[in-house]
Amino acid sequence: MRQEPDFFGDRELALIYVAKKLKEALRLEEALTAAGFDYAVEPDTYSGGMVFLSQRVGAFFYVTPEDEEKARAVMTQAGYRPYKL
């Protein structure tokens, strides 16, 4: 279920995905919620574009480190490629 960042307190969260489109973010929220994960979503900027680089806003998805591996598996099953450092 989507939670506010305050829900996690001082715990470090793992970035699992950066959604670039609203439709993409909403579909991922549905998959994570259906799987029973607590996750946080925050807007942030990323660099995009091939010829003309620009700053864009995306939805950054975070889970706790103990849920990271399972959440990545759910994302892969749903057709997403999890974020890798």
HTML snippet that shows the backbone in 3Dmol.js (N, CA, C, O; Angstrom):
<script src="https://3Dmol.org/build/3Dmol-min.js"></script>
<div id="view" style="width:600px;height:400px;position:relative"></div>
<script>
const pdb = `
ATOM      1  N   MET A   1       0.846  -1.169   0.000  1.00  0.00           N
ATOM      2  CA  MET A   1       0.000   0.000   0.000  1.00  0.00           C
ATOM      3  C   MET A   1       0.897   1.240   0.000  1.00  0.00           C
ATOM      4  O   MET A   1       1.937   1.271   0.659  1.00  0.00           O
ATOM      5  N   ARG A   2       0.487   2.227  -0.728  1.00  0.00           N
ATOM      6  CA  ARG A   2       1.260   3.467  -0.790  1.00  0.00           C
ATOM      7  C   ARG A   2       1.241   4.151   0.570  1.00  0.00           C
ATOM      8  O   ARG A   2       0.191   4.306   1.194  1.00  0.00           O
ATOM      9  N   GLN A   3       2.422   4.554   1.010  1.00  0.00           N
ATOM     10  CA  GLN A   3       2.588   5.210   2.300  1.00  0.00           C
ATOM     11  C   GLN A   3       3.334   6.523   2.101  1.00  0.00           C
ATOM     12  O   GLN A   3       4.077   6.698   1.135  1.00  0.00           O
ATOM     13  N   GLU A   4       3.119   7.427   3.025  1.00  0.00           N
ATOM     14  CA  GLU A   4       3.896   8.659   3.038  1.00  0.00           C
ATOM     15  C   GLU A   4       5.308   8.333   3.534  1.00  0.00           C
ATOM     16  O   GLU A   4       5.470   7.395   4.315  1.00  0.00           O
ATOM     17  N   PRO A   5       6.326   9.070   3.110  1.00  0.00           N
ATOM     18  CA  PRO A   5       7.693   8.786   3.568  1.00  0.00           C
ATOM     19  C   PRO A   5       7.832   8.776   5.097  1.00  0.00           C
ATOM     20  O   PRO A   5       8.663   8.045   5.634  1.00  0.00           O
ATOM     21  N   ASP A   6       7.034   9.574   5.791  1.00  0.00           N
ATOM     22  CA  ASP A   6       7.096   9.609   7.255  1.00  0.00           C
ATOM     23  C   ASP A   6       6.746   8.260   7.876  1.00  0.00           C
ATOM     24  O   ASP A   6       7.207   7.954   8.976  1.00  0.00           O
ATOM     25  N   PHE A   7       5.948   7.457   7.199  1.00  0.00           N
ATOM     26  CA  PHE A   7       5.543   6.135   7.673  1.00  0.00           C
ATOM     27  C   PHE A   7       6.768   5.268   7.960  1.00  0.00           C
ATOM     28  O   PHE A   7       6.750   4.455   8.884  1.00  0.00           O
ATOM     29  N   PHE A   8       7.834   5.439   7.170  1.00  0.00           N
ATOM     30  CA  PHE A   8       9.025   4.612   7.287  1.00  0.00           C
ATOM     31  C   PHE A   8      10.026   5.151   8.309  1.00  0.00           C
ATOM     32  O   PHE A   8      11.034   4.503   8.588  1.00  0.00           O
ATOM     33  N   GLY A   9       9.756   6.321   8.862  1.00  0.00           N
ATOM     34  CA  GLY A   9      10.640   6.897   9.869  1.00  0.00           C
ATOM     35  C   GLY A   9      12.023   7.193   9.310  1.00  0.00           C
ATOM     36  O   GLY A   9      12.160   7.733   8.212  1.00  0.00           O
ATOM     37  N   ASP A  10      13.044   6.833  10.076  1.00  0.00           N
ATOM     38  CA  ASP A  10      14.432   7.086   9.683  1.00  0.00           C
ATOM     39  C   ASP A  10      15.036   5.950   8.866  1.00  0.00           C
ATOM     40  O   ASP A  10      16.229   5.972   8.562  1.00  0.00           O
ATOM     41  N   ARG A  11      14.234   4.972   8.513  1.00  0.00           N
ATOM     42  CA  ARG A  11      14.752   3.821   7.775  1.00  0.00           C
ATOM     43  C   ARG A  11      15.179   4.236   6.370  1.00  0.00           C
ATOM     44  O   ARG A  11      14.529   5.054   5.718  1.00  0.00           O
ATOM     45  N   GLU A  12      16.271   3.658   5.929  1.00  0.00           N
ATOM     46  CA  GLU A  12      16.766   3.888   4.575  1.00  0.00           C
ATOM     47  C   GLU A  12      15.885   3.097   3.608  1.00  0.00           C
ATOM     48  O   GLU A  12      15.598   1.924   3.847  1.00  0.00           O
ATOM     49  N   LEU A  13      15.461   3.729   2.529  1.00  0.00           N
ATOM     50  CA  LEU A  13      14.616   3.054   1.542  1.00  0.00           C
ATOM     51  C   LEU A  13      15.406   2.798   0.264  1.00  0.00           C
ATOM     52  O   LEU A  13      16.332   3.538  -0.068  1.00  0.00           O
ATOM     53  N   ALA A  14      15.024   1.738  -0.446  1.00  0.00           N
ATOM     54  CA  ALA A  14      15.698   1.364  -1.685  1.00  0.00           C
ATOM     55  C   ALA A  14      14.876   1.845  -2.883  1.00  0.00           C
ATOM     56  O   ALA A  14      13.672   1.601  -2.958  1.00  0.00           O
ATOM     57  N   LEU A  15      15.533   2.524  -3.808  1.00  0.00           N
ATOM     58  CA  LEU A  15      14.884   2.982  -5.035  1.00  0.00           C
ATOM     59  C   LEU A  15      14.729   1.781  -5.964  1.00  0.00           C
ATOM     60  O   LEU A  15      15.713   1.122  -6.302  1.00  0.00           O
ATOM     61  N   ILE A  16      13.494   1.496  -6.376  1.00  0.00           N
ATOM     62  CA  ILE A  16      13.269   0.349  -7.242  1.00  0.00           C
ATOM     63  C   ILE A  16      12.815   0.727  -8.649  1.00  0.00           C
ATOM     64  O   ILE A  16      12.927  -0.081  -9.570  1.00  0.00           O
ATOM     65  N   TYR A  17      12.299   1.958  -8.827  1.00  0.00           N
ATOM     66  CA  TYR A  17      11.811   2.318 -10.153  1.00  0.00           C
ATOM     67  C   TYR A  17      11.624   3.827 -10.270  1.00  0.00           C
ATOM     68  O   TYR A  17      11.313   4.510  -9.294  1.00  0.00           O
ATOM     69  N   VAL A  18      11.820   4.330 -11.490  1.00  0.00           N
ATOM     70  CA  VAL A  18      11.528   5.724 -11.815  1.00  0.00           C
ATOM     71  C   VAL A  18      10.523   5.703 -12.968  1.00  0.00           C
ATOM     72  O   VAL A  18      10.870   5.366 -14.100  1.00  0.00           O
ATOM     73  N   ALA A  19       9.283   6.064 -12.670  1.00  0.00           N
ATOM     74  CA  ALA A  19       8.233   6.102 -13.697  1.00  0.00           C
ATOM     75  C   ALA A  19       8.294   7.452 -14.402  1.00  0.00           C
ATOM     76  O   ALA A  19       8.330   8.504 -13.763  1.00  0.00           O
ATOM     77  N   LYS A  20       8.304   7.402 -15.708  1.00  0.00           N
ATOM     78  CA  LYS A  20       8.416   8.632 -16.488  1.00  0.00           C
ATOM     79  C   LYS A  20       7.062   9.151 -16.951  1.00  0.00           C
ATOM     80  O   LYS A  20       6.947  10.299 -17.381  1.00  0.00           O
ATOM     81  N   LYS A  21       6.037   8.305 -16.864  1.00  0.00           N
ATOM     82  CA  LYS A  21       4.690   8.695 -17.281  1.00  0.00           C
ATOM     83  C   LYS A  21       3.693   8.336 -16.191  1.00  0.00           C
ATOM     84  O   LYS A  21       3.881   7.358 -15.468  1.00  0.00           O
ATOM     85  N   LEU A  22       2.640   9.121 -16.074  1.00  0.00           N
ATOM     86  CA  LEU A  22       1.626   8.909 -15.045  1.00  0.00           C
ATOM     87  C   LEU A  22       0.971   7.537 -15.174  1.00  0.00           C
ATOM     88  O   LEU A  22       0.798   6.835 -14.177  1.00  0.00           O
ATOM     89  N   LYS A  23       0.611   7.159 -16.378  1.00  0.00           N
ATOM     90  CA  LYS A  23      -0.045   5.869 -16.602  1.00  0.00           C
ATOM     91  C   LYS A  23       0.841   4.713 -16.124  1.00  0.00           C
ATOM     92  O   LYS A  23       0.356   3.750 -15.530  1.00  0.00           O
ATOM     93  N   GLU A  24       2.115   4.821 -16.385  1.00  0.00           N
ATOM     94  CA  GLU A  24       3.101   3.829 -15.975  1.00  0.00           C
ATOM     95  C   GLU A  24       3.170   3.756 -14.442  1.00  0.00           C
ATOM     96  O   GLU A  24       3.217   2.667 -13.871  1.00  0.00           O
ATOM     97  N   ALA A  25       3.177   4.912 -13.787  1.00  0.00           N
ATOM     98  CA  ALA A  25       3.240   4.975 -12.327  1.00  0.00           C
ATOM     99  C   ALA A  25       1.989   4.373 -11.695  1.00  0.00           C
ATOM    100  O   ALA A  25       2.084   3.626 -10.721  1.00  0.00           O
ATOM    101  N   LEU A  26       0.834   4.688 -12.237  1.00  0.00           N
ATOM    102  CA  LEU A  26      -0.420   4.168 -11.679  1.00  0.00           C
ATOM    103  C   LEU A  26      -0.504   2.650 -11.817  1.00  0.00           C
ATOM    104  O   LEU A  26      -0.977   1.971 -10.906  1.00  0.00           O
ATOM    105  N   ARG A  27      -0.053   2.123 -12.935  1.00  0.00           N
ATOM    106  CA  ARG A  27      -0.062   0.674 -13.136  1.00  0.00           C
ATOM    107  C   ARG A  27       0.888  -0.023 -12.158  1.00  0.00           C
ATOM    108  O   ARG A  27       0.568  -1.091 -11.636  1.00  0.00           O
ATOM    109  N   LEU A  28       2.054   0.582 -11.910  1.00  0.00           N
ATOM    110  CA  LEU A  28       2.996   0.004 -10.952  1.00  0.00           C
ATOM    111  C   LEU A  28       2.429   0.065  -9.541  1.00  0.00           C
ATOM    112  O   LEU A  28       2.595  -0.880  -8.769  1.00  0.00           O
ATOM    113  N   GLU A  29       1.765   1.157  -9.193  1.00  0.00           N
ATOM    114  CA  GLU A  29       1.130   1.253  -7.875  1.00  0.00           C
ATOM    115  C   GLU A  29       0.134   0.125  -7.679  1.00  0.00           C
ATOM    116  O   GLU A  29       0.080  -0.479  -6.608  1.00  0.00           O
ATOM    117  N   GLU A  30      -0.650  -0.161  -8.699  1.00  0.00           N
ATOM    118  CA  GLU A  30      -1.622  -1.256  -8.617  1.00  0.00           C
ATOM    119  C   GLU A  30      -0.936  -2.590  -8.365  1.00  0.00           C
ATOM    120  O   GLU A  30      -1.393  -3.374  -7.534  1.00  0.00           O
ATOM    121  N   ALA A  31       0.161  -2.857  -9.078  1.00  0.00           N
ATOM    122  CA  ALA A  31       0.882  -4.123  -8.927  1.00  0.00           C
ATOM    123  C   ALA A  31       1.484  -4.261  -7.531  1.00  0.00           C
ATOM    124  O   ALA A  31       1.382  -5.321  -6.913  1.00  0.00           O
ATOM    125  N   LEU A  32       2.112  -3.195  -7.029  1.00  0.00           N
ATOM    126  CA  LEU A  32       2.733  -3.257  -5.702  1.00  0.00           C
ATOM    127  C   LEU A  32       1.683  -3.372  -4.597  1.00  0.00           C
ATOM    128  O   LEU A  32       1.887  -4.093  -3.620  1.00  0.00           O
ATOM    129  N   THR A  33       0.566  -2.668  -4.745  1.00  0.00           N
ATOM    130  CA  THR A  33      -0.505  -2.728  -3.762  1.00  0.00           C
ATOM    131  C   THR A  33      -1.132  -4.125  -3.753  1.00  0.00           C
ATOM    132  O   THR A  33      -1.383  -4.684  -2.686  1.00  0.00           O
ATOM    133  N   ALA A  34      -1.381  -4.684  -4.925  1.00  0.00           N
ATOM    134  CA  ALA A  34      -1.971  -6.024  -5.017  1.00  0.00           C
ATOM    135  C   ALA A  34      -1.064  -7.075  -4.399  1.00  0.00           C
ATOM    136  O   ALA A  34      -1.548  -8.071  -3.862  1.00  0.00           O
ATOM    137  N   ALA A  35       0.247  -6.865  -4.467  1.00  0.00           N
ATOM    138  CA  ALA A  35       1.208  -7.802  -3.888  1.00  0.00           C
ATOM    139  C   ALA A  35       1.396  -7.577  -2.391  1.00  0.00           C
ATOM    140  O   ALA A  35       2.071  -8.370  -1.735  1.00  0.00           O
ATOM    141  N   GLY A  36       0.816  -6.517  -1.841  1.00  0.00           N
ATOM    142  CA  GLY A  36       0.866  -6.274  -0.403  1.00  0.00           C
ATOM    143  C   GLY A  36       2.090  -5.545   0.112  1.00  0.00           C
ATOM    144  O   GLY A  36       2.406  -5.626   1.299  1.00  0.00           O
ATOM    145  N   PHE A  37       2.779  -4.839  -0.758  1.00  0.00           N
ATOM    146  CA  PHE A  37       3.971  -4.102  -0.319  1.00  0.00           C
ATOM    147  C   PHE A  37       3.604  -2.720   0.203  1.00  0.00           C
ATOM    148  O   PHE A  37       2.676  -2.082  -0.295  1.00  0.00           O
ATOM    149  N   ASP A  38       4.339  -2.266   1.206  1.00  0.00           N
ATOM    150  CA  ASP A  38       4.309  -0.866   1.621  1.00  0.00           C
ATOM    151  C   ASP A  38       5.407  -0.179   0.816  1.00  0.00           C
ATOM    152  O   ASP A  38       6.543  -0.650   0.781  1.00  0.00           O
ATOM    153  N   TYR A  39       5.068   0.928   0.173  1.00  0.00           N
ATOM    154  CA  TYR A  39       6.034   1.629  -0.662  1.00  0.00           C
ATOM    155  C   TYR A  39       5.757   3.124  -0.591  1.00  0.00           C
ATOM    156  O   TYR A  39       4.673   3.557  -0.202  1.00  0.00           O
ATOM    157  N   ALA A  40       6.764   3.898  -0.974  1.00  0.00           N
ATOM    158  CA  ALA A  40       6.635   5.353  -1.024  1.00  0.00           C
ATOM    159  C   ALA A  40       6.876   5.799  -2.463  1.00  0.00           C
ATOM    160  O   ALA A  40       7.657   5.189  -3.192  1.00  0.00           O
ATOM    161  N   VAL A  41       6.198   6.862  -2.855  1.00  0.00           N
ATOM    162  CA  VAL A  41       6.378   7.461  -4.181  1.00  0.00           C
ATOM    163  C   VAL A  41       6.615   8.946  -3.981  1.00  0.00           C
ATOM    164  O   VAL A  41       5.851   9.624  -3.294  1.00  0.00           O
ATOM    165  N   GLU A  42       7.680   9.440  -4.587  1.00  0.00           N
ATOM    166  CA  GLU A  42       7.988  10.870  -4.496  1.00  0.00           C
ATOM    167  C   GLU A  42       8.352  11.403  -5.874  1.00  0.00           C
ATOM    168  O   GLU A  42       9.047  10.732  -6.637  1.00  0.00           O
ATOM    169  N   PRO A  43       7.889  12.605  -6.196  1.00  0.00           N
ATOM    170  CA  PRO A  43       8.322  13.209  -7.461  1.00  0.00           C
ATOM    171  C   PRO A  43       9.753  13.726  -7.313  1.00  0.00           C
ATOM    172  O   PRO A  43      10.134  14.245  -6.264  1.00  0.00           O
ATOM    173  N   ASP A  44      10.523  13.576  -8.364  1.00  0.00           N
ATOM    174  CA  ASP A  44      11.897  14.075  -8.368  1.00  0.00           C
ATOM    175  C   ASP A  44      12.308  14.267  -9.824  1.00  0.00           C
ATOM    176  O   ASP A  44      11.583  13.860 -10.732  1.00  0.00           O
ATOM    177  N   THR A  45      13.456  14.878 -10.050  1.00  0.00           N
ATOM    178  CA  THR A  45      13.907  15.125 -11.409  1.00  0.00           C
ATOM    179  C   THR A  45      14.937  14.085 -11.843  1.00  0.00           C
ATOM    180  O   THR A  45      15.675  13.532 -11.028  1.00  0.00           O
ATOM    181  N   TYR A  46      14.961  13.839 -13.140  1.00  0.00           N
ATOM    182  CA  TYR A  46      15.955  12.974 -13.753  1.00  0.00           C
ATOM    183  C   TYR A  46      16.329  13.593 -15.094  1.00  0.00           C
ATOM    184  O   TYR A  46      15.595  14.424 -15.629  1.00  0.00           O
ATOM    185  N   SER A  47      17.471  13.185 -15.631  1.00  0.00           N
ATOM    186  CA  SER A  47      17.904  13.683 -16.941  1.00  0.00           C
ATOM    187  C   SER A  47      17.358  12.769 -18.013  1.00  0.00           C
ATOM    188  O   SER A  47      17.439  11.546 -17.893  1.00  0.00           O
ATOM    189  N   GLY A  48      16.800  13.354 -19.067  1.00  0.00           N
ATOM    190  CA  GLY A  48      16.244  12.563 -20.159  1.00  0.00           C
ATOM    191  C   GLY A  48      16.528  13.193 -21.498  1.00  0.00           C
ATOM    192  O   GLY A  48      16.924  14.355 -21.592  1.00  0.00           O
ATOM    193  N   GLY A  49      16.318  12.404 -22.535  1.00  0.00           N
ATOM    194  CA  GLY A  49      16.527  12.886 -23.897  1.00  0.00           C
ATOM    195  C   GLY A  49      17.811  12.344 -24.478  1.00  0.00           C
ATOM    196  O   GLY A  49      18.775  12.086 -23.757  1.00  0.00           O
ATOM    197  N   MET A  50      17.818  12.173 -25.787  1.00  0.00           N
ATOM    198  CA  MET A  50      19.003  11.653 -26.464  1.00  0.00           C
ATOM    199  C   MET A  50      19.830  12.791 -27.073  1.00  0.00           C
ATOM    200  O   MET A  50      21.027  12.902 -26.808  1.00  0.00           O
ATOM    201  N   VAL A  51      19.208  13.609 -27.864  1.00  0.00           N
ATOM    202  CA  VAL A  51      19.922  14.691 -28.539  1.00  0.00           C
ATOM    203  C   VAL A  51      19.976  15.925 -27.648  1.00  0.00           C
ATOM    204  O   VAL A  51      21.031  16.529 -27.455  1.00  0.00           O
ATOM    205  N   PHE A  52      18.813  16.285 -27.112  1.00  0.00           N
ATOM    206  CA  PHE A  52      18.726  17.458 -26.245  1.00  0.00           C
ATOM    207  C   PHE A  52      18.415  16.998 -24.825  1.00  0.00           C
ATOM    208  O   PHE A  52      17.268  16.686 -24.507  1.00  0.00           O
ATOM    209  N   LEU A  53      19.419  16.956 -23.986  1.00  0.00           N
ATOM    210  CA  LEU A  53      19.219  16.557 -22.601  1.00  0.00           C
ATOM    211  C   LEU A  53      18.417  17.611 -21.864  1.00  0.00           C
ATOM    212  O   LEU A  53      18.629  18.811 -22.038  1.00  0.00           O
ATOM    213  N   SER A  54      17.499  17.147 -21.043  1.00  0.00           N
ATOM    214  CA  SER A  54      16.700  18.071 -20.249  1.00  0.00           C
ATOM    215  C   SER A  54      16.361  17.426 -18.910  1.00  0.00           C
ATOM    216  O   SER A  54      16.431  16.207 -18.754  1.00  0.00           O
ATOM    217  N   GLN A  55      15.999  18.252 -17.966  1.00  0.00           N
ATOM    218  CA  GLN A  55      15.552  17.781 -16.666  1.00  0.00           C
ATOM    219  C   GLN A  55      14.054  17.521 -16.747  1.00  0.00           C
ATOM    220  O   GLN A  55      13.293  18.378 -17.197  1.00  0.00           O
ATOM    221  N   ARG A  56      13.635  16.344 -16.312  1.00  0.00           N
ATOM    222  CA  ARG A  56      12.225  15.972 -16.338  1.00  0.00           C
ATOM    223  C   ARG A  56      11.819  15.497 -14.957  1.00  0.00           C
ATOM    224  O   ARG A  56      12.667  15.172 -14.126  1.00  0.00           O
ATOM    225  N   VAL A  57      10.523  15.460 -14.719  1.00  0.00           N
ATOM    226  CA  VAL A  57      10.007  15.014 -13.418  1.00  0.00           C
ATOM    227  C   VAL A  57       9.414  13.622 -13.581  1.00  0.00           C
ATOM    228  O   VAL A  57       8.664  13.353 -14.520  1.00  0.00           O
ATOM    229  N   GLY A  58       9.767  12.743 -12.644  1.00  0.00           N
ATOM    230  CA  GLY A  58       9.244  11.386 -12.652  1.00  0.00           C
ATOM    231  C   GLY A  58       8.781  10.993 -11.262  1.00  0.00           C
ATOM    232  O   GLY A  58       8.997  11.720 -10.293  1.00  0.00           O
ATOM    233  N   ALA A  59       8.140   9.833 -11.176  1.00  0.00           N
ATOM    234  CA  ALA A  59       7.688   9.286  -9.898  1.00  0.00           C
ATOM    235  C   ALA A  59       8.704   8.233  -9.462  1.00  0.00           C
ATOM    236  O   ALA A  59       8.872   7.210 -10.125  1.00  0.00           O
ATOM    237  N   PHE A  60       9.378   8.491  -8.346  1.00  0.00           N
ATOM    238  CA  PHE A  60      10.406   7.600  -7.834  1.00  0.00           C
ATOM    239  C   PHE A  60       9.777   6.682  -6.785  1.00  0.00           C
ATOM    240  O   PHE A  60       9.210   7.152  -5.799  1.00  0.00           O
ATOM    241  N   PHE A  61       9.881   5.371  -7.005  1.00  0.00           N
ATOM    242  CA  PHE A  61       9.283   4.370  -6.121  1.00  0.00           C
ATOM    243  C   PHE A  61      10.339   3.786  -5.192  1.00  0.00           C
ATOM    244  O   PHE A  61      11.429   3.407  -5.622  1.00  0.00           O
ATOM    245  N   TYR A  62       9.994   3.721  -3.911  1.00  0.00           N
ATOM    246  CA  TYR A  62      10.902   3.213  -2.888  1.00  0.00           C
ATOM    247  C   TYR A  62      10.221   2.143  -2.049  1.00  0.00           C
ATOM    248  O   TYR A  62       9.022   2.222  -1.784  1.00  0.00           O
ATOM    249  N   VAL A  63      11.000   1.132  -1.626  1.00  0.00           N
ATOM    250  CA  VAL A  63      10.540   0.121  -0.675  1.00  0.00           C
ATOM    251  C   VAL A  63      11.626  -0.071   0.372  1.00  0.00           C
ATOM    252  O   VAL A  63      12.744   0.420   0.219  1.00  0.00           O
ATOM    253  N   THR A  64      11.290  -0.786   1.429  1.00  0.00           N
ATOM    254  CA  THR A  64      12.302  -1.093   2.442  1.00  0.00           C
ATOM    255  C   THR A  64      13.284  -2.109   1.872  1.00  0.00           C
ATOM    256  O   THR A  64      12.912  -2.894   0.999  1.00  0.00           O
ATOM    257  N   PRO A  65      14.513  -2.113   2.338  1.00  0.00           N
ATOM    258  CA  PRO A  65      15.512  -3.057   1.821  1.00  0.00           C
ATOM    259  C   PRO A  65      15.078  -4.524   1.962  1.00  0.00           C
ATOM    260  O   PRO A  65      15.402  -5.347   1.106  1.00  0.00           O
ATOM    261  N   GLU A  66      14.353  -4.851   3.025  1.00  0.00           N
ATOM    262  CA  GLU A  66      13.930  -6.245   3.191  1.00  0.00           C
ATOM    263  C   GLU A  66      12.859  -6.659   2.178  1.00  0.00           C
ATOM    264  O   GLU A  66      12.685  -7.853   1.929  1.00  0.00           O
ATOM    265  N   ASP A  67      12.141  -5.704   1.591  1.00  0.00           N
ATOM    266  CA  ASP A  67      11.127  -6.001   0.562  1.00  0.00           C
ATOM    267  C   ASP A  67      11.665  -5.828  -0.861  1.00  0.00           C
ATOM    268  O   ASP A  67      10.981  -6.159  -1.830  1.00  0.00           O
ATOM    269  N   GLU A  68      12.877  -5.314  -0.981  1.00  0.00           N
ATOM    270  CA  GLU A  68      13.394  -4.945  -2.297  1.00  0.00           C
ATOM    271  C   GLU A  68      13.418  -6.110  -3.289  1.00  0.00           C
ATOM    272  O   GLU A  68      12.920  -5.968  -4.406  1.00  0.00           O
ATOM    273  N   GLU A  69      13.969  -7.226  -2.916  1.00  0.00           N
ATOM    274  CA  GLU A  69      14.101  -8.360  -3.842  1.00  0.00           C
ATOM    275  C   GLU A  69      12.727  -8.864  -4.301  1.00  0.00           C
ATOM    276  O   GLU A  69      12.527  -9.128  -5.487  1.00  0.00           O
ATOM    277  N   LYS A  70      11.795  -8.994  -3.374  1.00  0.00           N
ATOM    278  CA  LYS A  70      10.452  -9.482  -3.712  1.00  0.00           C
ATOM    279  C   LYS A  70       9.710  -8.464  -4.580  1.00  0.00           C
ATOM    280  O   LYS A  70       9.011  -8.845  -5.518  1.00  0.00           O
ATOM    281  N   ALA A  71       9.857  -7.184  -4.275  1.00  0.00           N
ATOM    282  CA  ALA A  71       9.200  -6.139  -5.057  1.00  0.00           C
ATOM    283  C   ALA A  71       9.745  -6.115  -6.484  1.00  0.00           C
ATOM    284  O   ALA A  71       8.988  -5.925  -7.436  1.00  0.00           O
ATOM    285  N   ARG A  72      11.038  -6.305  -6.630  1.00  0.00           N
ATOM    286  CA  ARG A  72      11.637  -6.355  -7.964  1.00  0.00           C
ATOM    287  C   ARG A  72      11.099  -7.548  -8.762  1.00  0.00           C
ATOM    288  O   ARG A  72      10.892  -7.442  -9.971  1.00  0.00           O
ATOM    289  N   ALA A  73      10.874  -8.671  -8.095  1.00  0.00           N
ATOM    290  CA  ALA A  73      10.314  -9.847  -8.764  1.00  0.00           C
ATOM    291  C   ALA A  73       8.888  -9.568  -9.241  1.00  0.00           C
ATOM    292  O   ALA A  73       8.522  -9.943 -10.355  1.00  0.00           O
ATOM    293  N   VAL A  74       8.088  -8.916  -8.407  1.00  0.00           N
ATOM    294  CA  VAL A  74       6.716  -8.559  -8.783  1.00  0.00           C
ATOM    295  C   VAL A  74       6.735  -7.602  -9.964  1.00  0.00           C
ATOM    296  O   VAL A  74       5.935  -7.738 -10.890  1.00  0.00           O
ATOM    297  N   MET A  75       7.640  -6.641  -9.937  1.00  0.00           N
ATOM    298  CA  MET A  75       7.748  -5.682 -11.033  1.00  0.00           C
ATOM    299  C   MET A  75       8.111  -6.377 -12.340  1.00  0.00           C
ATOM    300  O   MET A  75       7.537  -6.073 -13.386  1.00  0.00           O
ATOM    301  N   THR A  76       9.054  -7.302 -12.286  1.00  0.00           N
ATOM    302  CA  THR A  76       9.474  -8.031 -13.474  1.00  0.00           C
ATOM    303  C   THR A  76       8.306  -8.829 -14.052  1.00  0.00           C
ATOM    304  O   THR A  76       8.112  -8.862 -15.267  1.00  0.00           O
ATOM    305  N   GLN A  77       7.532  -9.470 -13.181  1.00  0.00           N
ATOM    306  CA  GLN A  77       6.359 -10.221 -13.628  1.00  0.00           C
ATOM    307  C   GLN A  77       5.317  -9.309 -14.271  1.00  0.00           C
ATOM    308  O   GLN A  77       4.584  -9.732 -15.165  1.00  0.00           O
ATOM    309  N   ALA A  78       5.253  -8.061 -13.815  1.00  0.00           N
ATOM    310  CA  ALA A  78       4.287  -7.104 -14.358  1.00  0.00           C
ATOM    311  C   ALA A  78       4.802  -6.402 -15.626  1.00  0.00           C
ATOM    312  O   ALA A  78       4.109  -5.560 -16.197  1.00  0.00           O
ATOM    313  N   GLY A  79       6.027  -6.758 -16.063  1.00  0.00           N
ATOM    314  CA  GLY A  79       6.559  -6.184 -17.295  1.00  0.00           C
ATOM    315  C   GLY A  79       7.436  -4.968 -17.110  1.00  0.00           C
ATOM    316  O   GLY A  79       7.729  -4.277 -18.086  1.00  0.00           O
ATOM    317  N   TYR A  80       7.865  -4.681 -15.897  1.00  0.00           N
ATOM    318  CA  TYR A  80       8.733  -3.538 -15.628  1.00  0.00           C
ATOM    319  C   TYR A  80      10.186  -4.009 -15.519  1.00  0.00           C
ATOM    320  O   TYR A  80      10.458  -5.156 -15.162  1.00  0.00           O
ATOM    321  N   ARG A  81      11.104  -3.108 -15.834  1.00  0.00           N
ATOM    322  CA  ARG A  81      12.530  -3.372 -15.598  1.00  0.00           C
ATOM    323  C   ARG A  81      12.928  -2.537 -14.385  1.00  0.00           C
ATOM    324  O   ARG A  81      13.013  -1.312 -14.482  1.00  0.00           O
ATOM    325  N   PRO A  82      13.175  -3.187 -13.234  1.00  0.00           N
ATOM    326  CA  PRO A  82      13.519  -2.451 -12.021  1.00  0.00           C
ATOM    327  C   PRO A  82      14.762  -1.572 -12.208  1.00  0.00           C
ATOM    328  O   PRO A  82      15.656  -1.881 -12.996  1.00  0.00           O
ATOM    329  N   TYR A  83      14.784  -0.487 -11.471  1.00  0.00           N
ATOM    330  CA  TYR A  83      15.915   0.447 -11.491  1.00  0.00           C
ATOM    331  C   TYR A  83      17.154  -0.239 -10.928  1.00  0.00           C
ATOM    332  O   TYR A  83      17.081  -0.930  -9.912  1.00  0.00           O
ATOM    333  N   LYS A  84      18.287  -0.047 -11.591  1.00  0.00           N
ATOM    334  CA  LYS A  84      19.560  -0.577 -11.106  1.00  0.00           C
ATOM    335  C   LYS A  84      20.527   0.565 -10.988  1.00  0.00           C
ATOM    336  O   LYS A  84      20.566   1.447 -11.847  1.00  0.00           O
ATOM    337  N   LEU A  85      21.313   0.559  -9.928  1.00  0.00           N
ATOM    338  CA  LEU A  85      22.318   1.611  -9.731  1.00  0.00           C
ATOM    339  C   LEU A  85      23.406   1.554 -10.732  1.00  0.00           C
ATOM    340  O   LEU A  85      24.323   2.374 -10.694  1.00  0.00           O
TER     341      LEU A  85
END
`;
const viewer = $3Dmol.createViewer("view");
viewer.addModel(pdb, "pdb");
viewer.setStyle({}, {cartoon: {color: "spectrum"}});
viewer.zoomTo();
viewer.render();
</script>
